[in-house]
Amino acid sequence: MLSEAITKDAFTDWYRERQIRQNLRDGQPWRHAPDTTKDAFTDWYRERQIRQNLRDGQPWRHAPDTLRDPERHSPHQLLQCQRKTYYKAKNTPVEDEPPAGIFWAGSRIEEDLIMPFLEDVALDTAADAYVQNSMWVEYEMATDQGALHIRGSTDPVICTEAGDPLLPTEIKTKRSLTQFDQADPTPDRRHKAQLHAYLHGLDQTVSHSLDMGLVIYVDRTQHDLLPVCVEFDSEFWTETVIDWAADQTTYRLSDELPPADPEQQWGCEYCSYRQRCGRDDDPFADTPATGVLPLTSYPRHAVVEALEAEGGADALTPTLAYQYPDLAAEAETDVYPWTCALCGEEYAWDWNELEWDGNPANPPMCPACTSGHWFAELAEGTPLWEDGLHE
């Protein structure tokens, strides 16, 4: 029957064939050719990570992101830029590819070099010293803004046979160690804060005093090692780290965009939210956390994750629908329309009378205005555009 032929799968197949014919008419057959390069590798690597997460008993690592409680803080995010941390907590779409190579190298260095090294050191220096690859910390801190929750897992910890921690470590890989004073090295404040969070939590689990840890820096190229001893500093912990966490909680509870305050200004260059924040050449600044930016390209993985994440993105922009037509073709995916600020007309993103090559820097012209000898560029009718971001 006719009604039985109208199905989701039939529409998906029809839409794909329609796109193939359009690509051929446009002289762009590569748009529907099998992807054997970047996207193919990205998909393969994601599947590989899922299998690894399941082997490790950590399926939550690849589950869609949910909005984290404003009072909850992870040790590795302490003292980062307040705005960057806020965006991440709100599941704001990232604008770049994750540094998977750096993460992979860091894991290999920790597991294949530092863990065996620490085990040998523990064996040679103490009869009752062993190494545990990680310990979990979870506790509350009372503040004027209420209780804060600190949760996270450490790097390797030298411990007793019973598993009581003796010396927690925090391993950080770097491109080079030349920036450190080799005679009297000082750890990065963020790494110092992270180790303090572990020291404070682990100290509550043992009868002996635990007030010292190591930040171990490793050169990714030469495999040079620089251990930096960190003693627990109560003033630094309460007046710097906890005050920072309390401020971050306040921003998240009130939905107030924090200031951009990275420890080093060069951090903005590598930030995953630099366009949204206003640290790029794009015409955006101090942008709210939710949704994708109009007339902006995003990596495929970021688009997929944003659509799945709580608070991430409700729909694709025409730019992203053009960039990833297979995502736009999925029945559950909405696409914002093109909108004309001059006449108020709206157009479906794939309306065939719109002439556009997909370049976000040159959006299509409004057909209605053009017919009346007015020339107005169309905008993408996202909530950010409606809130005046286009002005």
N, C-alpha and C positions, 0 to 999 in steps of 0.2 A: 504494500500500500504506500501511497505517497507520504503519508504522515510518518511511516516507519523509516523512510529514507532520509528524513531530516534529523540528523543526529549530530552530536558534538564531533565525532571522528570524521564524519562526512564533511563537515564544515572545515575542520582543520586541514584535511587533504585538499579540499577545493581552494582554500585560501593559499596554501603553499603553491599549488599549481598556478594560481593567479599571480603570485609574486614572481615565480619563475618566468612566466610570459612577459611580465612588466620589466624584469631585469634584462631579458633578451632584447626587448624593444628599446631599452635605454642603453644597450651596448655594455651592460655590466653583468656578464654571466658569472663572474667571480663571487657575486653576492650570494649565490645559492650553491656554489661549489662546496664539496666536503672540506671542512677545515682540518688541515693536518699540521697546523703550526701552533700558534699561541693559545687559541681557545681550546683546541684539542688537548694540549698539554695541561691547561688549567683544569679541565674537566677530569682528566686522568689523575692529576695530583690530588684533587678534592676527593675522588673515590678512594685513592690510596690512604688519605688521612682518615676517612671514615672507617676503613677496615682496621687501621692501626688503633683508632680510638676504641673500637669494639674489642680488639684483642687486649687492650689495656683496661677494659672495664670502665671506660669513660665516655659513654654515648652522648652525654650532655655537651661534649666539646663541639659537636657538629649539629646540635639541635638549633632550631630557630631561636634567635635571641629574644628574651623577654626583658621588660623594664625592671631594672634592679631597684630594690628598696633604697630610697635616698639616704638612709642611715648606714648603708652597707659600704665598706671600703676594702679594696684589695691592696695588700702591701706594695705591690709593684707599681701602683698608680699614685702613691703618695708623693706630694710635692711636684707633680707634673703641672703643666699649665692648667689653671682652673677651667678655662674655656674648653680646652681639648678634652679634659676629663668629663666635663658636663656633656659635650657632644657625644662622647662614647657611651656614657650612661644612658643617654636618650636614644641610643641606636641610630644616630644620624648616619646617613650613607657616606661611606668613605670615598675619597676621590682618586685613590691610587691603588696600585697592586700591593699586596702585602709582601714584605721582604722575606719571602719564604726561604731564600738561600741563606740569609743571615741566621734565621731561626734554626734551619737544618744544621748549619755549621756549628752554632752554639750547642745544640743537642749532642752532636758527635764529639765535640771537644769535652763537654761535661762527662759524657758516658764513657768515652774511649780513652781519655787522657786524665782528667782531674779525679774522677772516682777511683781508678786504680792507684793513682799517685797518693791520694789521701789514705787509702787502705794500707799502702806500704808504710806511709809515715806513721799511721796509728799503730801498726804492728811493731815497728821499730822503737817507738817511744814509750808505749805503755802496754802492760800486759792485759789490761781490761778496757781497751779502746777498740772500737769498731766504727764502721761508717754505714749510715742509713741514707739511702738516696734521697729521701724526702720525709718531712714531718708536717702534719696539718696543725694549723693554729686557728683558733676561733674563740673570741672573747668580746666583751663589751667595755667601753670606756665612757664614764660619766662626764658630761660637759654641760655648759649653760644652755645649749640647744637640745639637750636630752641625751639619751644613750646612743653611742656610735658602735657599730658592729664591725670588727676587723676579722676578715676571713681570708685564708690563703695557705699555700703550701710552700715550704722552704726548698732551697737547694740542698745538697748533701750536708749532713750533720754528723760530726764525730760524736759518738755516744758510748755508753757502757754496754756490757753484755745484756743487761736488762732493757736496753733501749732508752735509757735516760740521757737526755742531751748534755753534751759537754762543751762543744764548740760548733755553733752553726756557721755556715758559710753562705755567701751569695756570689755566684760566678757570673761575670760579665765579660763578654768578648768584645774586642775593639779592633778597629783597623790598624791602630798603632798605639804604642804606650809612650810615645815621645813627649806627650803633654804633661806627664807626671814628673815631679821632682823625685828622682830615684832614691835619694838619701832620706827624704822625709815626705813620702807621698800622702796626699789628702784625697779621700774618696769623694766622688760626686755626691752632692747633698741628697739627691733622690735615692741613690744606692744606700747611703747612710740611713735614711729614713726607713727604707725597706727592711734593712737588717735590724733596726731598732724595733720595728713591729714584730719581727720574729723573736727577738730576745725577750721582749715584754711578755709575749704569749707563752713561750717555752719556759720562762722563769717561774710561771705559775704552776707548772706541772712537776717540779722537782723540789727536793728538800734543800739542796745546796744552792748557792747564789750563782746565777747565770748572767753575767754582766759584760761578756766579751764575745765578739765574733770576728769573722774575716770576710772582707770583700776581696775576691780573687779576680784580678783582671788578667785576661789572656789575649795576646796578640793573635788574631785570626790567621795572619800570614806566616809569621815566624814561630808561632807557638811559644813566645816568651811569656813568662808568668810574673805577676807582681802582686803579692799578697799585702793587703792593707789592714792592719789591726784596728778595730773599732770598739771603743769602750762605751757602754751605755751611758748616755748623758740625759739625766732626768729633765733638765731645763730645755734642751733641744727637743725632747720627746713631747713635753706638754705644751710649751709655748710656741713651738714651730710646727711640728707634725700634727698634733691633735687640733690645734687652732686652724690649720689648713683644712683638715678633714671636716671640722665643724662648719667652716665657711662653705665648703662644697655642698654639704648637706643642706644648708640654708638656701643656696642657689637652686638646688634641685626641688626642694619642697615648694618654693615660691615661683618656680618656672621663670626665674630671672637669669638672663644671660650674663655669665661672669665676665670679668675683664680678661683680655689675653695677656698672660703674664708668664711666658716661658722663662726658665732659668737662664738660658742663653738665647739670644735673638736668632742665631742660626737654626734653632729648633723649628722656627716657622717654615723654613725652606723644605723641611722633610715632614711637615705635619700633614696628616690625611684630610684635614679640613681647612686648608689654607685659602681656597677659593671662597668658601662660605664665610670664613672669618674676615676676609678682606686683605689677606697678605699676598695676593696674586694680582695679575694685570686685569682680571675680570671685574666687571662693574658691580661687585657685591661687597658688603661690609656688615658686620654685626648681625648676621642672618640668623633667624630662629632655627631650632634644631630639627624640626620635622620636615620630611619630604626631600625630593631631589631638586636641585637648582634648575631653573628654566634655561633652555638653550645651552646646555652643558653636557658634555660626554662623560660617561662613567665606565669603568671596567665592568665587564659582564658579571663577574662574581659579586661585585658590589650591588648591582641592580637586583640580582636574584636574592641576595641576602636581605636587602632593604625591603623587598616585597614580602618576604617571609617573616621579618622581624616585627615584634610589637612596637608600634610607634615609628617604624622606619619610613615606608612610603606606601601610600594608598593606591597610586596609579603611576603609569609611565607618562613622561612628556612625549610630544611628537618627535623630538630629537632622539630619545631612546627607543621609541617604537620604530623609527626609521633605521636606527643602528642595530636593533635586535628584533626583527620582524617576527621571529619564531616565538619570542616572549609575548609580543603584542597579540599574536594569534591564539594564545591560550585563553580559553573561555572565561577563566576567573580573573583575568587581567584587564583592568580598565586603562584607558588612555585619555589624557586631558585633551580638549579641543584647542585648535588655533583660535585666537581671539583678536579682534581689531579694536584698539583703544579709541580710534577716531569715529567709526560708525557703529560699533557694538556688535557686528556680525560675528558668528562663530562658525567654524568649519571643522569637519572631522579630519583627523590627522592624515588619513590616506585618501582624501577626496582627490579624484584623478585630475581635476582642473587646476590644482595647485602646482605650480612649477617650482620645484625645489630639488637641489642636489644633495641635501642632507648636511650641509655645512652650517653649524650653529652660528657662525659669524655673519651669515647672510640669510636670514629667515625669508620666507616667501612674502610677496606683496599681497595685500587684500584685494581680491578680485572685484568686490563691490566698489571700493574706492577708486580702483584703477579705471573702471568703466566710466566713472564720473570725472576722470582726469585729476584725481587726487592720488598721491602715492604714499601709502602707509604700510609699514612693515607689520606683519602679524606677530603677536606675542603668544606664548604658551600659557593657556588659562589655568595655571596652577594656583593653589591657595597663596603661595608666596607672591605671585603676580597680582592677585586680587588685593593683597595686603599692601601693595604699593612698592614692591621691590623693583618694579620696572621703571620707576620714576628717576 
